[in-house]
Amino acid sequence: MDLAHYVIKAVLVEGQSVDDVCAAHDISRSWLYELIGRYRELGDEGLKARSKRPRSSPPSVATI
């Protein structure tokens, strides 16, 4: 079980507090709340690793 699944289970199933889980695993509250939101919206699919590549790349400015 990876960290994302573990912390989601700790908060949603076991009822541990978000603050306690964040402190125990050295993660931010905002990251944990983002994981919880993705899990509630998409289930296990929402916890899969996502690409950090930008969706688009603005064209470079032509230099003269």
C-alpha positions as CSV (number, residue, x, y, z in Angstrom):
1,M,0.0,0.0,0.0
2,D,1.5,3.4,-1.0
3,L,1.5,6.5,1.2
4,A,-1.6,8.1,-0.4
5,H,-3.8,5.0,0.2
6,Y,-2.4,4.7,3.7
7,V,-3.2,8.3,4.8
8,I,-6.6,8.2,3.1
9,K,-7.5,5.1,5.0
10,A,-6.2,6.5,8.3
11,V,-8.4,9.6,7.9
12,L,-11.6,8.3,6.2
13,V,-11.8,4.7,7.6
14,E,-10.0,4.8,10.9
15,G,-11.1,8.3,11.8
16,Q,-7.7,9.7,12.7
17,S,-7.4,13.5,12.7
18,V,-5.9,15.2,9.6
19,D,-3.4,17.0,11.9
20,D,-2.2,13.8,13.5
21,V,-1.7,12.0,10.1
22,C,0.1,15.0,8.6
23,A,2.5,15.2,11.5
24,A,3.1,11.5,11.6
25,H,4.0,11.3,7.9
26,D,5.5,14.8,7.4
27,I,3.0,15.9,4.7
28,S,1.1,19.2,4.5
29,R,-2.6,19.5,5.3
30,S,-3.3,21.0,1.9
31,W,-1.8,17.9,0.2
32,L,-3.8,15.6,2.3
33,Y,-7.0,17.5,1.7
34,E,-6.2,17.4,-2.1
35,L,-5.8,13.6,-1.9
36,I,-9.1,13.3,0.0
37,G,-10.9,15.4,-2.6
38,R,-9.4,13.4,-5.5
39,Y,-10.3,10.1,-3.7
40,R,-13.9,11.2,-3.1
41,E,-14.3,12.3,-6.7
42,L,-12.4,9.5,-8.5
43,G,-11.9,6.7,-6.0
44,D,-8.6,4.8,-6.3
45,E,-8.0,6.2,-9.8
46,G,-7.7,9.7,-8.2
47,L,-4.7,8.5,-6.1
48,K,-2.6,7.4,-9.1
49,A,0.6,9.3,-9.8
50,R,0.0,12.2,-12.2
51,S,2.4,13.8,-14.7
52,K,4.0,17.0,-13.6
53,R,4.5,18.0,-17.3
54,P,2.6,21.2,-18.2
55,R,-0.5,20.6,-20.3
56,S,0.6,23.3,-22.7
57,S,3.7,25.3,-23.5
58,P,3.3,28.8,-24.6
59,P,5.2,29.7,-27.8
60,S,8.5,31.4,-27.2
61,V,8.7,35.0,-28.2
62,A,10.7,35.6,-31.4
63,T,13.8,37.7,-30.9
64,I,14.8,40.2,-33.6
